[in-house]
Amino acid sequence: MDEILIAKELAKKLRVDTQRVYEMCRTKSIPFILLGERQYRFSKQAIEKWLADGGNQNGGENNDSH
């Protein structure tokens, strides 16, 4: 099962502040899972792939976290 990160954990991993993570979600530049209206979660596997691909391709909402 894939590990799920919250914004604070992802910010620490990316060495950015939490607000930057939320901004990246709003611009759909990072893969995320949206729970409810404003609860973002991040698949560690999807983030690692996104980083391996250069971290600059379009992300956006990804409800397929398995």
Secondary structure by P-SEA (a helix, b strand, c coil): cbbbbcaaaaaaaacccaaaaaaaaaaccbbbbbccccbbbbcaaaaaaaaaaccccccccccccc
